[in-house]
Amino acid sequence: MPIKIKTDHMTLTVNGTVTAEATRIAGAWHVTTWPHPLDYNRAFTALTLAERLATGHPRDGPVRHRVVRGAVRCLTASPESPPL
């Protein structure tokens, strides 16, 4: 379940199948699992969250709630916001 990272492209593979991708276009990362462009760190976070959900972690477990809450807070912050 690696995330392969190249200069302008990231690919998440789960069980041999590409589950999500991110491509850098004009300085912004476009992730197939997220509705708007992100910076590099937020794109990686979106892929990590997609990996966690794709690997069958319980959707109602306490770890999931903390991960999702933190990821959504990170992903929805404006690009001008300081890092979390």
CORDA-V776199 format. One record per helix or strand. SS is the DSSP state (hx for helix, st for strand). FROM is the first residue (numbers start at 1). LEN is the number of residues. If there is no record, write none. Layout:
# CORDA-V776199
ss->SS from->FROM len->LEN
ss->SS from->FROM len->LEN
This chain:
# CORDA-V776199
ss->st from->3 len->3
ss->st from->9 len->6
ss->st from->17 len->9
ss->st from->28 len->4
ss->st from->38 len->1
ss->hx from->40 len->15
ss->hx from->62 len->15
